[in-house]
Amino acid sequence: NGEHAGKTLQEVLDVWGKEVLGAKAAGFTYFPILIKLIDAKDRLSVQVHPDDEYALAHEGEYGKTEMWYIVDAEKNASLVLGFNQEIDKATYFQALHQNKLMDLLNVQKVKKGESFFIPAGLVHAIGKGCLIAEIQQTSDITYRIYDYNRKDANGNTRELHTDLATDVIDYSYQPQHRVNYTPQNNQSTRLVKCPYFTTNLLVFDRDIEKEYVHLDSFVIYMCLQGKFTITTGECEPVLVNKGETVLIPACFKNLTLYPDDITQILEIYVEE
């Protein structure tokens, strides 16, 4: 908005990089986080992402760690999160080639309001009927390992990245991937903190003053329920509706959020 209305984010970063990103992310020439809303009308492919070390060595870019927040979920909706037992590479290969990979995967039912952390190396997939807010490192590297043998209109299956995926998969058994948290009304509740991003949940029904004087990072608001208005004292008020995402440049240190009834947002920034 304002003088930058109509510009791409990259165009703004090329001129005002540090003012937008803050010192915590000033080393990046691109925006370091991707924000998505994923509405899965069908189950999505089983995949895995490499960590930074592997990705930089083999792909020339950073890896991908991410998190999910379940905005909504149909009855019996589920996610794939890692393995349901301790396995090794040989066991994985055997199951993959015998079309029995699903027998080894941990399929977990989910419900609205749950959150999950997906580190690099964790095999994962989104099931049918999930509406998910995804926060992740900016990276396009995805290794697809299984797509339920689906074929397109021409009878072709999707490309798989079996060899690359095998190098980066974490084969250990990790029974818990759900984030444990207790939401507190009218204050930010921590969901995930990692080197790449911090994500908080804020449910509020009264005016909230936010002070980011010591943060030195951009802040992202992702509105999941209701709507609210942001004032800064320096710009025109900004109305944020459900489903919208707003980037607050790091140079803005004090904000006030005015909700319209009960409002739920994710608050995302870089802390480490």
C-alpha positions as CSV (number, residue, x, y, z in Angstrom):
1,N,0.0,0.0,0.0
2,G,1.0,3.6,0.1
3,E,3.9,4.7,-2.1
4,H,4.8,1.0,-2.8
5,A,1.3,0.0,-4.0
6,G,1.5,-2.4,-7.0
7,K,5.2,-3.3,-6.5
8,T,6.3,-6.9,-5.9
9,L,7.9,-7.8,-2.6
10,Q,11.3,-8.3,-4.3
11,E,11.1,-4.8,-5.8
12,V,10.7,-3.3,-2.3
13,L,13.4,-5.5,-0.9
14,D,15.9,-4.4,-3.6
15,V,15.6,-0.8,-2.3
16,W,14.5,-1.2,1.4
17,G,15.9,-4.6,2.3
18,K,17.2,-4.0,5.8
19,E,14.3,-1.7,6.7
20,V,11.8,-4.4,5.7
21,L,13.7,-7.6,6.8
22,G,15.5,-6.3,10.0
23,A,18.9,-7.3,11.2
24,K,17.9,-11.0,11.9
25,A,17.3,-11.6,8.2
26,A,19.3,-8.8,6.6
27,G,21.8,-11.3,5.1
28,F,19.1,-12.6,2.6
29,T,18.7,-11.0,-0.8
30,Y,15.2,-12.6,-1.0
31,F,12.4,-13.0,1.5
32,P,13.4,-15.9,3.8
33,I,9.9,-17.3,4.6
34,L,7.1,-18.7,2.4
35,I,3.5,-18.5,3.7
36,K,0.8,-20.7,2.2
37,L,-2.8,-21.7,2.7
38,I,-3.2,-25.3,1.4
39,D,-6.7,-26.5,0.8
40,A,-6.3,-30.3,0.1
41,K,-9.3,-31.5,-1.9
42,D,-7.4,-34.8,-2.3
43,R,-4.5,-36.4,-0.5
44,L,-1.2,-34.9,-1.6
45,S,2.0,-36.8,-2.5
46,V,4.3,-38.2,0.2
47,Q,7.5,-36.1,0.2
48,V,10.6,-35.1,2.1
49,H,12.8,-32.0,2.1
50,P,16.6,-31.8,2.5
51,D,18.4,-29.8,5.2
52,D,20.5,-26.7,4.4
53,E,23.8,-28.7,4.2
54,Y,22.5,-31.2,1.7
55,A,20.5,-28.7,-0.3
56,L,23.4,-26.2,-0.7
57,A,25.8,-29.0,-1.7
58,H,23.4,-30.6,-4.2
59,E,20.9,-28.0,-5.3
60,G,22.7,-24.7,-4.7
61,E,20.0,-23.3,-2.4
62,Y,18.7,-23.7,1.1
63,G,16.8,-26.7,2.4
64,K,13.3,-26.6,3.9
65,T,12.0,-26.8,7.4
66,E,8.3,-26.0,7.9
67,M,5.3,-26.1,10.2
68,W,1.6,-26.7,9.8
69,Y,-1.4,-25.2,11.6
70,I,-4.7,-26.9,11.0
71,V,-7.1,-24.1,10.1
72,D,-9.9,-26.6,9.5
73,A,-10.3,-30.3,8.9
74,E,-13.0,-32.6,7.8
75,K,-14.0,-35.6,9.9
76,N,-11.3,-38.3,9.7
77,A,-8.8,-36.0,7.9
78,S,-5.2,-37.1,8.5
79,L,-1.6,-36.3,7.9
80,V,1.4,-38.6,7.2
81,L,4.2,-37.8,9.7
82,G,7.3,-40.0,9.6
83,F,7.3,-43.7,10.2
84,N,5.3,-45.9,12.5
85,Q,8.4,-47.9,13.5
86,E,12.2,-47.8,13.5
87,I,13.4,-48.7,10.1
88,D,16.6,-48.5,8.0
89,K,17.3,-47.6,4.4
90,A,17.1,-51.2,3.2
91,T,13.6,-51.7,4.8
92,Y,12.4,-48.5,3.2
93,F,13.7,-49.5,-0.3
94,Q,12.0,-52.9,0.0
95,A,8.7,-51.4,1.0
96,L,8.9,-48.8,-1.7
97,H,9.6,-51.2,-4.5
98,Q,6.9,-53.7,-3.3
99,N,4.4,-50.8,-3.2
100,K,4.0,-51.2,0.6
101,L,5.4,-47.9,1.7
102,M,2.1,-46.9,3.3
103,D,2.4,-49.8,5.7
104,L,5.5,-48.1,7.3
105,L,4.2,-44.6,7.4
106,N,2.6,-42.9,10.5
107,V,-0.9,-41.8,9.5
108,Q,-2.3,-39.4,12.1
109,K,-5.8,-38.1,12.4
110,V,-6.0,-34.3,12.9
111,K,-8.5,-31.7,13.9
112,K,-8.9,-27.9,13.7
113,G,-6.5,-26.0,15.9
114,E,-3.7,-28.6,16.0
115,S,-0.1,-27.7,14.9
116,F,2.8,-29.7,13.7
117,F,6.5,-29.1,13.2
118,I,8.0,-30.6,10.0
119,P,11.9,-30.6,10.2
120,A,14.0,-31.4,7.2
121,G,14.3,-35.1,6.7
122,L,10.8,-36.0,8.0
123,V,8.6,-37.9,5.5
124,H,5.2,-36.2,5.3
125,A,2.0,-35.7,3.4
126,I,-1.2,-33.8,3.7
127,G,-4.4,-35.8,3.6
128,K,-7.7,-35.0,1.9
129,G,-10.0,-32.6,3.8
130,C,-7.3,-30.5,5.5
131,L,-7.1,-26.7,5.3
132,I,-3.6,-25.8,6.5
133,A,-1.5,-22.7,7.1
134,E,2.0,-23.6,6.2
135,I,5.1,-21.5,7.3
136,Q,8.4,-22.6,5.8
137,Q,11.9,-21.7,4.7
138,T,11.9,-20.1,1.2
139,S,12.9,-23.1,-0.9
140,D,11.6,-24.9,-3.9
141,I,13.3,-28.2,-3.1
142,T,10.8,-31.1,-2.7
143,Y,11.6,-34.7,-3.2
144,R,8.5,-36.7,-4.0
145,I,8.7,-40.3,-2.9
146,Y,5.2,-41.7,-3.4
147,D,2.0,-40.5,-5.2
148,Y,-0.4,-43.4,-4.6
149,N,0.3,-44.7,-8.1
150,R,-1.9,-42.0,-9.6
151,K,-1.9,-41.4,-13.3
152,D,-2.8,-38.3,-15.4
153,A,-5.2,-38.3,-18.4
154,N,-2.4,-39.7,-20.6
155,G,-1.7,-42.6,-18.3
156,N,1.6,-41.1,-16.9
157,T,2.6,-41.1,-13.3
158,R,4.2,-38.1,-11.6
159,E,8.0,-37.8,-11.4
160,L,9.5,-39.3,-8.2
161,H,12.8,-38.4,-6.7
162,T,13.7,-41.8,-5.1
163,D,17.5,-41.6,-5.0
164,L,17.6,-38.0,-3.8
165,A,15.0,-38.6,-1.1
166,T,16.8,-41.7,0.2
167,D,19.8,-39.6,1.0
168,V,17.9,-37.1,3.2
169,I,15.2,-39.2,4.9
170,D,15.3,-39.5,8.7
171,Y,14.5,-43.2,9.2
172,S,14.1,-43.0,13.0
173,Y,10.8,-43.5,14.8
174,Q,9.5,-40.3,16.3
175,P,6.0,-40.8,17.7
176,Q,5.2,-37.2,18.5
177,H,5.1,-34.4,15.9
178,R,2.1,-32.4,17.3
179,V,3.0,-29.1,19.0
180,N,1.8,-29.0,22.6
181,Y,0.4,-25.6,23.5
182,T,-2.3,-24.0,25.5
183,P,-3.8,-20.9,23.9
184,Q,-4.3,-17.8,26.1
185,N,-6.8,-15.2,25.0
186,N,-5.5,-11.7,24.2
187,Q,-1.9,-12.7,24.3
188,S,0.5,-14.4,21.9
189,T,1.0,-18.2,22.5
190,R,4.2,-19.8,21.1
191,L,3.7,-22.6,18.6
192,V,7.1,-23.1,17.1
193,K,10.5,-21.5,17.5
194,C,13.3,-22.7,15.3
195,P,16.3,-21.0,13.6
196,Y,14.2,-20.2,10.5
197,F,11.0,-18.7,12.0
198,T,9.0,-18.3,15.2
199,T,5.2,-18.7,14.9
200,N,2.7,-17.6,17.6
201,L,-1.0,-18.0,17.8
202,L,-3.0,-14.9,18.9
203,V,-6.7,-15.1,19.7
204,F,-8.1,-11.7,20.8
205,D,-11.3,-9.9,21.3
206,R,-10.0,-6.6,22.5
207,D,-7.4,-4.0,21.4
208,I,-3.9,-5.4,21.5
209,E,-0.8,-3.2,21.6
210,K,2.3,-4.9,20.0
211,E,5.8,-3.6,20.7
212,Y,8.7,-5.0,18.5
213,V,11.4,-2.5,19.6
214,H,13.9,-5.3,20.4
215,L,12.8,-7.9,17.8
216,D,14.6,-6.4,14.8
217,S,12.7,-8.6,12.4
218,F,9.8,-8.3,10.0
219,V,6.5,-9.6,11.4
220,I,3.8,-11.4,9.4
221,Y,0.1,-11.6,10.4
222,M,-2.0,-14.3,8.9
223,C,-5.7,-13.9,9.7
224,L,-7.4,-17.2,10.2
225,Q,-10.7,-16.0,11.8
226,G,-12.5,-12.7,12.0
227,K,-10.9,-9.5,10.9
228,F,-8.9,-6.7,12.5
229,T,-7.4,-3.3,11.8
230,I,-3.7,-2.4,12.2
231,T,-2.7,1.2,13.2
232,T,0.9,2.3,13.4
233,G,0.7,6.1,14.0
234,E,2.7,6.5,10.8
235,C,0.4,5.1,8.1
236,E,-3.3,4.9,7.2
237,P,-5.1,2.1,9.2
238,V,-5.0,-1.3,7.4
239,L,-8.0,-3.7,7.5
240,V,-7.0,-7.4,7.4
241,N,-9.8,-9.9,6.6
242,K,-10.0,-13.6,7.1
243,G,-7.6,-15.4,4.7
244,E,-5.4,-12.4,4.2
245,T,-1.7,-12.1,5.1
246,V,0.1,-8.8,6.0
247,L,3.8,-8.1,6.1
248,I,4.9,-5.6,8.8
249,P,8.4,-4.2,7.9
250,A,11.0,-4.4,10.7
251,C,11.2,-0.6,10.9
252,F,7.7,-0.5,12.4
253,K,8.2,-1.0,16.2
254,N,4.8,-0.2,17.7
255,L,1.4,-1.4,16.4
256,T,-2.2,-1.6,17.7
257,L,-4.5,-4.3,16.6
258,Y,-8.3,-3.6,16.8
259,P,-10.4,-6.8,16.3
260,D,-13.9,-7.1,15.0
261,D,-15.3,-9.6,17.5
262,I,-13.2,-12.7,18.2
263,T,-10.2,-12.8,15.8
264,Q,-7.5,-15.4,15.4
265,I,-4.1,-14.8,13.7
266,L,-0.7,-16.3,13.3
267,E,2.2,-14.0,14.2
268,I,5.4,-15.0,12.4
269,Y,8.9,-13.5,12.6
270,V,12.6,-14.4,12.7
271,E,14.1,-14.5,16.2
272,E,17.4,-16.3,16.0
